[in-house]
Amino acid sequence: MVIYTSDIKETSNDLDMGDLKVSSTPVLLSAYNGDAIMERIMNKIQSGEELTHKELFELSLIPLMHSLKDRNELISDSIELAKQIQDERDQVQVIAGILTATDKFIDDEYAIKVKEWLKMTKVGRAFEEEKEEAVKDAVKKTKEEEKRNLANALLDVLSLELIAEKTGLSMEEVKEIEKEYKETRKRA
């Protein structure tokens, strides 16, 4: 059996070199919808279902399958999904499989980061994940604060509806900001 990445659309099964003939069964990963397989596996993981051996193998090869995403994004998404597998042994095997299957394509810096993650203890991984989550929360809070500050600055210039539209805040949030603004002006 010979496995071909999604770049290969067709191939020959036989190689004839005169006295030596080799036959193989080609597996064209271009025929597999990596996005659909990833979604199916993601749904199983998120619902707490155990993955079959076939699904673990599929997850290892998703970055080489046909996808609407570029290969580096697919590698990253596959590894992040594999990190959610409950069984640590399966998790490590899938990530190692992804790293092995994508060795020629993966960004070196990202590969080093993933290998370091694999070396961490469970406690170290949990700490690292908490740290990443805290950074995401801080960025989200900063963006929300920036929206509120912008809305506050626009109160004297635009209608509440237009402020809500331009900042992405709900009308309730804009009305709350307007109320706070008026209270601050009364005190001043």
C-alpha positions in Angstrom: 0.0 0.0 0.0 1.3 3.5 -0.9 -0.3 6.6 0.6 -0.3 9.7 -1.5 -1.0 13.2 -0.2 -3.9 15.3 -1.5 -1.5 16.9 -4.1 -1.6 13.6 -6.1 -4.9 13.1 -7.9 -4.1 9.8 -9.8 -1.3 7.2 -10.0 -0.4 3.9 -11.4 -0.7 0.7 -9.4 2.2 -1.1 -11.1 5.8 -0.4 -11.7 7.4 -2.5 -14.5 11.2 -2.5 -14.7 11.6 -5.5 -17.0 12.6 -8.4 -14.8 11.1 -6.7 -11.7 7.4 -5.8 -11.4 6.0 -4.2 -8.3 2.3 -3.8 -7.6 0.8 -1.7 -4.9 -2.5 -0.5 -3.7 -2.6 3.3 -3.9 -4.4 5.3 -1.3 -5.2 8.8 -2.7 -5.8 11.1 0.2 -7.1 13.6 -2.3 -10.3 11.5 -2.3 -10.9 12.0 1.4 -12.6 15.2 2.7 -10.4 16.2 5.6 -12.8 18.9 6.7 -15.8 16.6 7.0 -13.7 13.9 8.8 -12.3 16.5 11.2 -15.8 17.8 12.0 -17.1 14.2 12.6 -14.1 13.5 14.9 -14.5 16.8 16.7 -18.2 16.1 17.4 -17.3 12.7 18.9 -14.5 14.2 21.1 -16.7 17.1 22.2 -19.6 14.7 23.1 -17.2 12.6 25.1 -17.3 9.5 22.9 -14.3 7.3 22.5 -12.6 7.3 19.1 -12.1 4.1 17.2 -8.6 3.0 16.0 -9.7 4.0 12.5 -10.7 7.5 13.6 -7.4 7.9 15.5 -5.6 7.0 12.3 -7.7 9.3 10.2 -7.0 12.2 12.6 -3.3 11.5 12.1 -3.6 11.8 8.3 -6.1 14.7 8.1 -3.4 17.3 7.3 -2.6 15.3 4.1 -6.2 15.0 2.9 -8.2 17.3 0.7 -9.3 20.4 2.6 -10.4 24.0 2.0 -7.8 25.1 4.6 -4.1 25.4 3.8 -1.9 22.6 5.0 -0.3 24.5 7.9 -3.7 25.5 9.3 -4.9 21.9 8.9 -1.8 20.7 10.8 -2.4 23.1 13.6 -6.2 22.4 13.8 -5.5 18.6 13.8 -3.0 18.9 16.6 -5.3 21.2 18.7 -8.1 18.7 18.2 -5.8 15.8 19.2 -5.0 17.6 22.4 -8.6 17.2 23.4 -8.6 13.4 23.3 -9.2 12.2 26.8 -7.0 9.1 26.7 -3.4 10.5 27.0 -1.8 7.5 25.2 -4.1 8.0 22.2 -3.6 11.7 22.3 0.2 11.4 22.2 0.1 8.7 19.5 -2.1 10.9 17.2 0.0 14.0 17.7 3.2 12.0 17.0 1.5 10.5 13.9 0.6 14.0 12.7 4.2 15.2 13.2 5.5 12.2 11.4 3.0 12.4 8.5 3.6 16.1 8.0 7.4 16.2 8.6 8.0 17.6 5.1 5.3 20.2 5.4 5.2 21.4 9.0 6.7 24.7 10.1 9.9 24.0 12.1 9.0 26.5 14.8 5.5 25.0 15.3 6.9 21.5 15.3 9.3 22.4 18.1 6.5 24.0 20.1 4.4 20.8 19.8 7.3 18.5 20.7 7.9 20.6 23.8 4.2 20.4 24.7 4.4 16.6 24.4 7.4 16.5 26.8 5.5 18.4 29.5 3.9 16.6 32.4 0.1 16.6 32.8 0.4 19.4 35.4 2.7 21.4 33.1 0.2 21.0 30.2 -2.7 22.0 32.4 -0.8 25.1 33.5 0.2 26.0 29.9 -3.5 25.6 28.8 -4.7 27.8 31.6 -2.1 30.4 30.7 -3.2 30.4 27.0 -6.9 30.7 28.1 -6.0 33.7 30.4 -4.3 35.4 27.4 -7.3 34.8 25.2 -9.6 36.2 27.9 -7.4 39.3 28.4 -7.5 40.0 24.6 -11.2 39.6 24.5 -11.7 41.9 27.5 -9.4 44.5 25.9 -11.3 44.4 22.7 -14.6 44.9 24.6 -13.2 47.7 26.5 -12.0 49.4 23.3 -15.5 49.1 21.8 -17.0 50.6 24.9 -14.5 53.5 24.9 -15.2 54.2 21.2 -18.9 54.1 21.8 -18.5 56.6 24.7 -16.5 58.9 22.5 -19.2 58.8 19.7 -22.2 59.6 22.0 -22.2 63.3 21.1 -21.6 62.7 17.4 -23.7 59.7 16.2 -27.1 58.1 17.0 -27.3 55.2 19.3 -28.3 52.9 16.5 -25.3 54.0 14.4 -22.9 53.6 17.4 -24.2 50.0 17.9 -23.8 49.2 14.3 -20.3 50.6 14.0 -18.9 49.2 17.3 -20.6 45.8 17.2 -22.2 46.4 20.6 -25.8 45.7 21.3 -28.3 48.5 21.6 -28.7 47.6 25.3 -24.9 48.0 25.8 -24.9 51.3 24.0 -27.9 52.6 26.1 -26.0 51.5 29.3 -22.9 53.4 28.1 -25.1 56.5 27.4 -26.6 56.2 30.9 -23.2 56.1 32.5 -22.0 59.0 30.3 -25.0 61.2 31.4 -24.5 60.3 35.1 -20.8 61.2 34.8 -21.7 64.6 33.2 -24.2 65.3 35.9 -21.6 64.8 38.6 -19.0 67.0 36.8 
